[in-house]
Amino acid sequence: MSRRAKLVWLAAALVALLFPLVAARPTWQNTAILMLMTAQMGVAWNILGGYAGQVSLGHAAFFGAGAYVSTLLSIKLGLSPWLGMVAGAGVSAGLSLLVGWPCFRLKGHYFAMATIAVGEIVQAVVNGWEFLGGAVGFYLPLQEKGFWGFVFNRSKLPYYYIALGLLAFSLLVNWAVARSRTGYYLRAIKDEPDAARSLGVSLTRYKQTAMVISSALAAMGGTLYAQKELFIDPGSTLSTSLSIKMALAAIMGGVGTLAGPVVGAVVLTAIEEASRVAFGGTGRGTDLVVYGGLIVVIAVFQPAGILGLFASRRGPARAAPAEAPAKEAA
Amino acid sequence: MLRVREIAVSYGRVPAVHDVGLTLESGAIHAVVGANGAGKSTLLRAVAGLNRIARGAIELDGRPIHGLPAHARVPLGLSLVPEGRHLFPRLTVERNLQLGAFTRRDAAEVAETMAQVVEIFPILEQRRTQLAGTLSGGEQQMVAIARGLMSRPRLLLLDEPSWGIAPMLVAKIFETIQQINARGVSILLVEQNVKRALSIAHRATVIQTGRVVAEGTAAELLQSDLVRQAYLGM
């Protein structure tokens, strides 16, 4: 990581840590929490979609797995949602193995389409399954249970810092993956799958590794969502529009970059909240219009995302030789 | 060492190779020559496992390998240098080479192989930390061949090594192929540059529109009317 990048990260971390102390209004804090949560989802998605280049449009299934597993364990067994978060990540990773096995036989657009189907299937199953709350969903008991109970109703502040912590953790995982051996196998697979294959790299194995990590992180975001909202149903945790949102945060900011999903989430959430204020309750669905519009704009004008606007010098084709080692390390 | 038994390969419903067979003796350079679109690369990709065969068999040391996925063929001693290089552009030359040794777990010996390939291509020493995407065509071809050698293959599959490189460098590349062969690596060479290919090969197969039209020693083929008229313009 370059010195400048480190400074920017440090500054962003400071701003994030101090923000709620400066901006005390609950609506601002709520918006900030949404930004952090969206960023975390985007980071999770980006490991599979950005680094491994496997565009999933069914990631809500993994997010939902986290929300449902921790909620069920909490309601039925009284288990702490923190343990539920770990269990949810495990279940989600297991689900990703089941999903990956057939889906990774498909390439490119076909993979993306298959993941849409997976997302829809999971949503349909949960909708029709009484044990999982059906279409009604679950209300989580609203009582202050402190940190271990993961319910805070006096102030949103704890959620803010938990969301920030989870985002930091996800970024750390992403950073570690990107600089690991697996990270450069993933880059190799994304850029030149046939060449990687003919060097002995099993594509399925590394795509699956990326998917396990990605889905586990998405599930952790799901648990946080459930604990913050204290209500989950298929529409809010399993919908395809949520899957698209996860992808869009990463794509908008800059696919396959560490900071991309964070930048994308901030901008995306700001636009969403603005449209919510502008259209109010009548505008349920305006978010979809916004997503659709953004996808078109990004695809046509800025495929490298917002970060691409600032980092045009870092394109691989134009990279100056002397800079190469530094970038490789970053 | 390699035996291709009457294989057929199609892209969707479009057949590219019909009943092509060839036998490569251990230690030999075997060239597959023919015009653009004749099915040479398809044949090579089938041997590497990147294309599925519809009929026939591919045997390495008498063992059928056509059922194995591409990545599982590498540990058996097979390595492909693809047409158009297909380097990993965002990785350094060194990382590209390391990826070539993906299947090997012997770190110390990998370093030794790295030293050997740098000996073959001295320019790589200077380019080590440069991103592969920033190299010239000729240098990229060298990295591609070097990367292919990093798995210490017994059989190197070379697809159009003269593709897109300066004519001056073509001679150098072909010389290097002979050097590599002299180190005991068998080579299956697919090439449009028929004259060059036949000048370094021991045996060759001529393919036209997906079928074998001639087969023999390179010297024989260089003298044959078919090759002289169709490919050498004599």
Interface residues (C-beta under 8 A of the other chain):
Chain A: Y184 Y185 R187 A188 D191 E192 D194 A195 A196 R197 S198 L199 G200 V201 S202 L203 P316 A317 A319 P321 A324 P325 K327 E328
Chain B: A48 G49 L50 P69 A70 H71 A72 V74 P75 S79 L80 P82 H86 L87 F88 P89 R90 L91 T92 R95 L99 G100 F102 T103 T129 Q130 L131 G133 T134 R147 S151
